[in-house]
Amino acid sequence: MTTARNQSCRISISMSRQPDPHSFIAHPLQRMELMLCMLACACLFAGGLARLPAVGQLPLMPLWMHTLGEVFAVIVAFLLFGIVWNAYSYERSGNVVILGISALAIGLLDLGHALSYRGMPEFITPSSTEKSINFWLCARALEALVLLVTALRKPAPLAGRYIRHLLLAANLAIVVLVYWLALFRPHWWPHTFVEGTGLTRFKVWAEYAIVAVLLAGAVLLYRRSRQAPTPENVDLFGFAVIGIFSELAFTAYTTVHDLFSLLGHALKIAGFLLLYRAAFVASVQQPFQRLRAEAATRRRAEGALRQLNLTLEQRVARRTIELQNANRELEAFSYSVSHDLRAPLRAIRGFSEQLQQRYSNVLDERGREHLGRIHRASERMGDLIDDLLHLAQIGRQPLAYEPVDLTELARGVAAALQQADPARADPFVIAAGMTVQADRQLIRIALENLMGNAWKFSARNPAARVEVGMYETDGERIVYVRDNGAGFNMDYAHKLFAPFQRLHSVADFEGTGIGLATVQRVVHRHGGRIWAQAEEGKGACFSFTCAPRQAPPPREGAS
């Protein structure tokens, strides 16, 4: 009960720490929406204050504050470029790369804006309000266009290996062009500010055009953020909306030091911080988190592997004991079969023989037939017990590999078969020079069964022929025993090597159904394979190998 209470307590604590999925601020996009709403309210309040005569004429944006704010924004832009450029990877999203490279150009243009601001020392040419506005408009226009491009482009990697170098060259070319026009061709620019009056119509409509581009990008980024609320998408959406607020503020100021100018610059810095966070998360934080997760997974796998290695010896020892127990049980079963079953079987066989010898003349024909069946069944049972014991022993006894003369073994088996039935003509054709690397005793058992089957099933053919041979294909030696006897239907070939499966009746051909199962076990012990081809009434051919293809069998016990 105590364990259950502790577990329920831990579950309740862990659930209390998890964010509520139904909470309004649980979603990153919803948090951004809430922040932007609060920022919009603050901007409306500041705009209302700026309309008051007592506040609108206050010099709230002195030169040192403007310079400090612009230098801070330039540093953020350069940091953004450095992170994106040095953390570049071919498989990452190309949108952050485009923004990071353009941040260098925007930072350089903002630097020109700060150095050209009214009250600053000469920057090649005398500083003025219009000169700084020209740099400002170019920086904000480039910023809005790049944001729109990334909003229209799918978040996929860049197409080519050197595309980022081309983007860098293009952005630097824009910077050089703007600096040349602003410093050496100021008369080419339209007027943007008139002392005593404020912003010109061109300046205001230029800001509105930039706002329109930012608005289009913000709508696209908002739709993307709803589908995939990643930090990159959400922060870029916030950057676009804050940029709109900043540009609207710069359409309303009458002096470069009033509240609207201060508000516009403050919003610009806030937007740059969001842009920096988006690039930092995409280029540094997310890869680091993935690396940390992979490292944690690898540590867990290594710990599991170490634990597995620690318990491996114990499991091997336990499995060895289980196998030894299974072998002892099998040996006990074999002993029981060999002794407990053979004793009553010998009694049945002995008494049936005595009855045949002493009382056959007393019994009628039907009784003598029943007695013969009892005697034959007992003999068949004895053969079956012998075959089962051989099958069990084949799986247990160790292999003793040595060069085996198959020709000699086959001739010995053939001689034994002929001795058992000397009236039959010799049907055997045994190839010369057959040798394999195998266990002599087990290979002899396999040949005895295969040649015995061929001898048995070809007995009714007057021109019987049993061929034992060997051939080599693809570096593999294949031994075969072929006869022209009864054959079998290949539709039932899958039953051949199963114990007690017979394709012919006992009345036609005697047997226990264990022989081919024994042959298969011998072949498998040697790492080989066995198969058969046959046709009813035309004979059969059994083929086997003694080792895997192109791999000589190792000696058991060798190291």
C-alpha positions in Angstrom: 0.0 0.0 0.0 2.8 2.4 0.8 4.4 1.7 -2.6 1.2 2.3 -4.3 0.7 5.6 -2.4 4.3 6.7 -3.3 3.7 5.9 -6.9 0.5 7.8 -7.1 2.1 10.7 -5.4 5.0 10.7 -7.9 2.5 10.5 -10.8 0.4 13.4 -9.4 3.6 15.6 -8.9 4.8 14.8 -12.5 1.4 15.7 -13.9 1.4 18.9 -12.0 4.7 19.9 -13.5 3.5 19.3 -17.1 2.1 22.3 -18.9 -1.6 22.2 -19.4 -2.3 21.6 -23.1 -5.5 23.6 -22.8 -3.8 26.7 -21.3 -3.8 29.7 -23.5 -0.1 30.3 -23.0 1.0 26.7 -23.5 1.4 27.1 -27.2 4.5 29.1 -28.5 2.4 30.9 -31.1 -0.2 31.9 -28.5 2.5 33.2 -26.2 3.8 35.3 -29.1 0.3 36.6 -29.9 -0.2 37.6 -26.2 3.2 39.4 -26.2 2.4 41.3 -29.5 -1.0 42.3 -28.2 0.6 43.8 -25.1 3.2 45.5 -27.2 0.5 47.0 -29.5 -1.3 48.4 -26.4 1.9 49.9 -25.2 2.6 51.5 -28.6 -0.9 53.0 -28.7 -0.4 54.4 -25.2 3.0 55.9 -26.2 1.4 57.3 -29.4 -1.3 59.0 -27.4 1.4 60.5 -25.1 3.4 61.7 -28.1 0.4 63.7 -29.3 0.4 65.8 -26.2 2.2 69.1 -26.8 4.0 68.8 -23.5 5.5 65.4 -24.4 5.8 65.7 -28.2 8.4 68.5 -28.0 10.6 66.8 -25.4 14.1 65.7 -26.7 13.7 62.1 -25.7 16.2 60.7 -28.2 19.6 62.4 -27.7 22.5 61.6 -29.9 24.3 59.3 -27.4 21.1 57.2 -27.0 20.6 56.9 -30.7 24.2 55.9 -31.3 24.1 53.4 -28.4 20.9 51.8 -29.7 22.1 51.6 -33.3 25.5 50.2 -32.3 23.7 47.6 -30.2 21.5 46.6 -33.2 24.6 46.4 -35.5 26.4 44.1 -33.0 23.3 41.9 -32.8 23.2 41.8 -36.7 26.9 40.9 -36.9 26.5 38.2 -34.2 23.6 36.8 -36.1 25.6 36.6 -39.3 28.6 35.0 -37.4 26.4 32.3 -35.8 24.6 31.4 -39.0 27.7 31.4 -41.2 29.9 29.3 -38.9 27.1 26.9 -37.8 26.1 26.3 -41.4 25.1 22.7 -42.3 23.9 21.5 -45.7 20.9 19.7 -44.2 19.5 22.6 -42.2 16.8 25.1 -43.3 18.0 27.6 -45.8 15.7 30.4 -44.6 17.7 31.1 -41.4 20.9 31.1 -43.6 19.3 33.7 -45.9 18.3 35.9 -43.0 21.7 35.5 -41.3 23.6 36.5 -44.4 21.3 39.5 -45.1 21.8 40.5 -41.4 25.4 41.4 -42.3 24.3 43.7 -45.0 21.5 45.2 -42.8 24.0 45.8 -40.0 26.4 47.6 -42.4 23.6 49.8 -43.6 22.5 50.5 -40.1 26.1 51.4 -39.3 26.0 53.9 -42.1 22.8 55.3 -40.7 24.3 55.7 -37.2 27.5 57.4 -38.6 25.4 59.8 -40.8 23.0 60.8 -38.1 22.7 64.5 -37.5 25.2 65.7 -34.9 27.7 63.0 -35.7 31.1 63.9 -37.1 31.5 63.9 -40.9 31.3 60.4 -42.4 33.2 61.2 -45.6 30.5 63.7 -46.3 28.7 66.0 -43.8 26.2 64.1 -41.7 22.5 65.1 -42.0 19.0 63.8 -41.3 18.3 63.0 -44.9 21.7 61.1 -45.3 20.9 58.9 -42.3 17.3 58.4 -43.5 18.6 57.1 -46.9 20.7 54.4 -45.1 17.7 53.6 -42.9 15.2 53.2 -45.7 17.6 50.9 -47.7 18.2 48.8 -44.6 14.5 48.4 -43.8 13.6 47.7 -47.4 16.2 45.0 -47.6 15.0 43.6 -44.3 11.4 43.5 -45.4 12.2 41.9 -48.8 14.4 39.2 -47.3 11.7 38.4 -44.7 9.1 38.1 -47.5 11.4 35.7 -49.4 11.9 33.5 -46.4 8.1 33.5 -45.8 7.4 32.5 -49.4 10.2 29.9 -49.5 9.7 26.4 -48.0 12.0 25.7 -45.0 14.3 23.5 -47.1 18.1 23.4 -47.3 19.8 25.6 -49.9 20.0 24.0 -53.3 23.7 24.3 -54.0 27.0 23.9 -52.0 28.2 27.5 -52.8 24.8 29.3 -52.9 25.5 30.9 -49.5 28.7 32.5 -51.0 26.6 33.9 -53.9 24.1 35.3 -51.4 26.9 36.9 -49.4 28.4 38.5 -52.5 25.0 39.8 -53.6 24.3 41.4 -50.2 27.7 43.0 -50.1 27.2 44.3 -53.6 23.9 46.0 -52.4 25.8 47.5 -49.5 28.5 48.9 -51.7 25.9 50.4 -54.1 24.0 52.1 -51.3 27.1 53.5 -49.7 28.3 54.9 -53.1 24.9 56.5 -53.8 24.5 57.9 -50.3 28.0 59.3 -50.0 28.8 60.4 -53.6 25.4 60.8 -55.3 23.2 62.4 -52.6 21.4 64.6 -55.2 20.0 61.4 -56.8 17.9 60.7 -53.8 14.4 62.2 -53.3 13.9 64.5 -50.3 12.8 62.7 -47.1 12.9 65.3 -44.4 12.4 69.1 -44.2 13.5 71.0 -41.2 10.6 72.6 -39.3 8.1 70.6 -41.3 9.1 67.0 -40.7 8.8 64.0 -43.0 8.1 64.3 -46.7 5.4 62.5 -48.5 8.0 60.2 -50.2 9.4 59.2 -46.8 6.0 58.4 -45.4 4.9 56.4 -48.4 8.2 54.6 -48.5 7.6 53.5 -44.9 4.1 52.4 -45.8 5.5 50.3 -48.7 7.9 48.7 -46.3 5.0 48.1 -43.9 3.0 46.4 -46.7 5.8 44.0 -47.5 6.3 43.2 -43.8 2.5 42.7 -43.4 2.5 40.2 -46.3 5.4 38.3 -44.7 3.8 38.4 -41.3 0.6 36.8 -42.7 2.5 34.0 -44.4 4.6 33.4 -41.4 1.5 33.3 -39.2 0.0 30.6 -41.4 3.2 28.6 -41.3 3.4 29.0 -37.5 -0.1 27.7 -37.0 0.9 24.6 -39.1 4.4 24.2 -37.5 4.8 26.3 -34.4 8.6 25.9 -34.2 10.7 28.6 -32.5 12.0 29.7 -35.9 8.6 30.3 -37.4 7.1 31.9 -34.3 10.0 34.3 -33.7 10.1 35.3 -37.4 6.4 36.1 -37.3 7.0 38.2 -34.1 10.0 40.0 -35.9 7.7 40.9 -38.8 4.9 42.3 -36.6 7.4 44.3 -34.5 8.9 45.6 -37.6 5.5 46.9 -38.7 5.1 48.7 -35.4 8.5 50.2 -35.7 7.9 51.5 -39.3 4.6 53.0 -38.4 6.3 54.9 -35.6 8.8 56.3 -38.1 6.0 57.7 -40.2 4.7 59.9 -37.4 7.7 61.7 -35.9 8.3 65.4 -36.6 11.7 65.7 -35.0 14.5 63.1 -34.9 14.5 63.4 -31.1 10.8 63.0 -30.2 8.9 60.0 -28.6 8.0 58.4 -31.9 11.7 58.2 -32.9 12.5 56.7 -29.6 9.7 54.2 -29.9 10.7 53.2 -33.4 14.3 52.5 -32.4 13.3 50.6 -29.3 11.0 48.4 -31.4 13.7 47.8 -34.0 16.1 46.6 -31.2 13.4 44.3 -29.9 12.8 42.9 -33.3 16.5 42.2 -33.9 16.6 40.3 -30.6 13.8 38.1 -31.8 15.6 37.5 -35.1 18.8 36.7 -33.2 16.9 34.2 -31.0 15.3 32.5 -34.1 18.8 32.1 -35.7 20.4 31.0 -32.4 17.8 28.3 -31.7 17.8 27.0 -35.3 21.6 27.1 -35.7 22.9 26.3 -32.2 20.3 25.3 -29.6 18.3 22.8 -31.6 21.4 20.9 -33.0 22.8 20.9 -29.4 19.6 19.5 -28.0 19.5 16.8 -30.7 23.1 16.0 -29.9 22.4 15.8 -26.2 19.4 13.6 -26.8 21.5 11.3 -29.0 24.2 11.2 -26.4 21.7 10.3 -23.7 20.3 7.5 -25.9 23.8 6.3 -26.5 24.6 6.4 -22.8 21.5 4.4 -22.1 22.4 1.8 -24.8 26.0 1.6 -23.5 24.6 1.1 -19.9 22.3 -1.6 -21.2 25.1 -3.3 -23.1 27.3 -3.2 -20.0 24.5 -4.7 -17.9 24.0 -7.3 -20.6 27.7 -8.2 -20.6 27.6 -8.5 -16.8 24.8 -11.0 -16.9 26.0 -12.8 -20.0 28.2 -15.3 -18.2 25.4 -16.0 -15.7 22.9 -16.6 -18.5 25.4 -18.8 -20.4 26.1 -20.8 -17.3 22.4 -21.2 -16.6 21.7 -22.2 -20.2 24.6 -24.7 -20.1 23.0 -26.3 -17.0 19.7 -26.5 -18.7 21.2 -28.2 -21.7 23.1 -30.6 -19.5 19.9 -31.4 -17.7 18.1 -31.9 -21.0 20.9 -34.3 -22.2 20.6 -36.3 -18.9 16.9 -36.5 -19.3 17.4 -37.7 -22.9 20.0 -40.2 -21.8 17.6 -41.5 -19.1 14.8 -41.8 -21.7 17.2 -43.7 -24.0 18.1 -46.0 -21.2 14.4 -46.5 -20.4 13.7 -47.3 -24.1 16.7 -49.6 -24.3 15.9 -51.6 -21.2 12.3 -51.1 -19.9 10.8 -51.5 -23.4 13.1 -54.1 -24.7 12.5 -56.6 -21.9 8.7 -57.1 -22.5 9.4 -57.0 -26.2 11.9 -59.8 -25.9 9.4 -61.8 -24.0 6.7 -61.3 -26.6 9.1 -62.3 -29.4 10.4 -65.3 -27.5 7.0 -66.7 -26.5 5.7 -66.1 -30.1 8.6 -68.1 -31.5 8.0 -71.0 -29.0 4.3 -71.0 -29.9 5.2 -71.3 -33.6 7.7 -74.1 -32.9 5.6 -76.2 -30.4 2.0 -75.5 -31.2 1.8 -74.6 -34.9 0.4 -78.0 -35.7 -2.3 -77.6 -33.1 -3.4 -74.2 -34.3 -5.5 -73.8 -37.4 -4.5 -71.6 -40.3 -6.1 -68.5 -38.8 -4.3 -69.0 -35.5 -1.0 -69.5 -37.2 -1.5 -66.3 -39.2 -2.3 -64.3 -36.1 0.8 -65.7 -34.4 2.9 -64.7 -37.4 1.6 -61.2 -37.2 2.5 -61.0 -33.5 6.0 -62.2 -34.3 6.5 -59.8 -37.2 5.1 -56.8 -35.2 7.5 -57.5 -32.3 10.4 -57.6 -34.8 9.2 -54.3 -36.4 8.9 -52.8 -32.9 12.4 -53.9 -32.1 13.7 -52.3 -35.3 11.8 -49.1 -34.5 13.3 -48.9 -31.1 16.8 -49.4 -32.5 16.2 -46.6 -35.1 14.9 -44.2 -32.5 17.9 -44.8 -30.3 20.2 -44.2 -33.3 18.4 -41.0 -34.1 18.7 -39.7 -30.5 22.4 -40.7 -30.3 23.3 -38.9 -33.6 22.2 -35.6 -32.1 24.4 -36.0 -29.0 27.6 -37.7 -29.9 30.5 -35.4 -30.8 31.8 -35.2 -34.4 35.2 -36.5 -35.2 36.2 -35.0 -38.5 38.7 -36.9 -40.7 39.3 -37.7 -44.4 36.7 -40.3 -45.3 36.9 -42.6 -48.4 33.3 -42.7 -49.5 34.0 -45.2 -52.2 35.3 -47.7 -49.6 32.4 -47.1 -47.3 29.8 -47.5 -50.1 31.4 -50.7 -51.3 31.2 -52.1 -47.7 27.5 -51.2 -47.4 26.8 -52.7 -50.8 28.5 -56.0 -49.8 26.5 -56.1 -46.6 23.2 -55.7 -48.5 24.1 -58.3 -51.0 25.1 -60.8 -48.2 21.6 -60.3 -46.7 20.0 -61.3 -50.1 22.6 -63.2 -52.1 19.9 -64.3 -54.7 19.7 -60.7 -56.1 21.9 -59.5 -58.8 24.4 -56.8 -58.0 22.8 -53.5 -58.9 25.4 -51.2 -57.5 27.6 -48.8 -59.5 30.0 -47.0 -57.2 32.2 -44.2 -58.4 35.9 -44.3 -57.5 37.9 -41.7 -55.7 35.1 -40.2 -53.6 36.5 -38.5 -50.5 35.0 -36.0 -48.0 36.0 -34.5 -44.7 33.4 -35.8 -42.2 32.7 -38.1 -39.3 33.2 -41.7 -40.6 30.7 -43.4 -38.3 27.9 -40.9 -39.1 28.5 -40.8 -42.8 28.4 -44.6 -42.8 25.0 -44.4 -41.1 23.8 -42.0 -43.8 25.0 -44.2 -46.7 23.5 -47.3 -45.1 20.1 -45.7 -45.0 20.2 -44.2 -48.5 21.7 -47.2 -50.2 19.4 -49.5 -48.2 16.4 -47.6 -49.4 17.6 -47.7 -53.0 18.2 -51.5 -52.7 14.7 -52.0 -51.2 12.7 -49.8 -53.6 14.4 -51.1 -56.7 14.0 -54.8 -55.8 11.0 -55.3 -58.1 12.9 -54.0 -61.1 14.6 -56.8 -63.0 17.1 -54.4 -64.4 17.7 -52.6 -61.0 20.5 -50.1 -60.8 21.8 -48.2 -57.8 24.4 -45.5 -58.5 26.5 -43.8 -55.8 28.6 -40.9 -57.1 29.9 -37.4 -56.4 30.2 -34.2 -58.4 31.4 -30.7 -57.7 29.6 -27.4 -58.6 30.5 -23.9 -57.5 33.2 -25.3 -55.2 30.8 -27.6 -53.4 31.0 -31.4 -53.4 27.7 -33.1 -53.8 27.2 -36.8 -53.0 24.2 -38.6 -54.6 22.5 -42.0 -54.5 20.3 -42.7 -57.5 18.1 -45.7 -58.3 15.6 -46.7 -60.9 13.1 -48.2 -58.4 9.6 -47.2 -57.3 10.2 -43.5 -57.0 7.6 -41.3 -55.4 5.3 -38.3 -56.1 7.2 -35.0 -55.7 4.0 -33.4 -54.3 4.7 -35.2 -51.1 8.5 -34.5 -51.0 8.1 -32.2 -48.0 7.2 -35.3 -45.9 10.3 -37.3 -46.7 12.6 -36.3 -43.8 10.0 -36.1 -41.1 10.1 -39.1 -38.6 7.4 -41.8 -39.1 6.4 -40.4 -42.5 6.1 -42.9 -45.3 5.2 -42.4 -49.0 4.6 -46.2 -49.5 2.6 -48.7 -47.5 4.3 -51.2 -45.2 2.7 -54.0 -47.2 4.6 -52.9 -50.3 7.9 -51.9 -48.7 9.0 -52.6 -45.1 10.4 -49.9 -42.9 10.0 -47.8 -39.8 10.0 -44.3 -41.4 13.0 -43.2 -39.4 15.8 -43.7 -41.9 15.6 -40.5 -43.9 15.1 -38.5 -40.7 18.3 -40.0 -39.5 20.1 -39.1 -42.8 18.9 -35.5 -42.5 20.2 -35.2 -39.0 23.6 -36.6 -40.0 23.8 -34.1 -42.9 22.8 -31.2 -40.7 25.3 -32.1 -38.0 28.0 -31.7 -40.7 26.6 -28.3 -41.7 25.3 -29.6 -45.0 21.9 -29.9 -46.8 20.0 -32.8 -48.4 17.3 -32.9 -51.1 15.6 -35.4 -53.4 14.3 -35.6 -57.0 12.0 -38.5 -58.1 9.3 -39.7 -60.4 6.8 -42.4 -59.7 7.8 -45.7 -61.3 11.1 -44.3 -62.6 13.3 -44.0 -59.4 14.7 -41.4 -57.1 17.9 -39.5 -56.5 19.0 -38.3 -53.0 21.8 -35.7 -52.9 23.6 -34.2 -49.9 26.6 -32.0 -49.0 28.8 -32.4 -46.0 29.6 -28.8 -45.3 28.2 -25.3 -46.1 29.1 -23.9 -49.5 32.8 -23.0 -49.8 33.3 -23.4 -46.0 35.2 -26.5 -44.8 33.8 -27.8 -41.5 35.9 -27.2 -38.4 37.1 -29.9 -36.2 35.0 -30.1 -33.0 37.1 -29.0 -30.0 39.6 -27.1 -32.2 40.4 -23.6 -31.3 
